[in-house]
């Protein structure tokens, strides 16, 4: 590499051939100029000496430190040519030479490159640019399952009329329209949850869902998202790892606890399901077909009118829970949904039932590992009084209980 520099005392130019890289010589020039300034008694006037091609090196008043920007006139030569090129040395290194050094992977070039990075640019271990995150901007606001607005004045009257009609029924279970035992270990309780309990359930889920560990849209690392909003109570279920964890991935908070009244309703529903099983079979102990359980996990899903959930199995609980066939208990509130279930992951071979607001579906024992899913949500099928009282969004609120 050829480089032209000025000998201070001899007042002459000399052509030197040296294997030392240009950046190293440039630093030596700057250091030499600093020594000259000290020898001259620290004069403040700037001195400029022209070299071939009109480039110049300019001294700044402050000798305490040397910035690479002072080397404005440093000469850079090409390894393929003896022609002299002028301009900002720092800019040429950062835009051209640094890129070639990164590709070559030379150790000395890498060492120099790290020194040439501006102080305001920090790099992470992965090599990507680092920027301090904005405070308070790292969390997404929880999803609100209810619309904002005031309740209509006619709601109380219609709600009272519906409650009076339900009081005339001795048992909330109907004996027709898909009601009863669907298969061994699988029971459907039609319109089991009263309207008052449905309203309270929506309000409770909304209140919990707007707090820590509330509703969010789950997804996968590849960017795919489930077509629903989810909140977990007791333990959080991760669809990516298919494992239960102690914190929500949305905000890192511990999942809320299951309301006591929800658990009581689950246990009562299982008891009534045992009553139906006792009528349809001659088993001495109905729990052999549908075991009892005390839920410690609740997954709350909200499906909009375009929500879906493909056929799948619930097999992520403990091996003890699965071996015993402890059931899954599902509450439906809001718009009705078409529910598929079967022994295979085949939509064409699956059976279908419509789950309406207030229905309870229980499957355990031999039916614990059935494939099931939601193919569609039926718009405008929710009870009018429920919507007016709670302002529930169009869609279906579904709570599934299980014991880990």
Helices and strands as residue ranges (DSSP letters): E 2-7, E 12-17, H 22-39, G 52-54, G 68-70, E 76-77, E 84-85, H 89-92, I 93-97, H 98-104, H 107-116, H 155-167, E 180-183, E 186-189, H 195-209, E 229-233, E 236-238, E 243-245, H 260-280, G 286-288, E 297-304, E 309-312, H 319-324, E 328-334, E 337-342, G 347-349, E 351-355, E 360-363, G 365-367, E 371-377, H 384-390, E 395-402
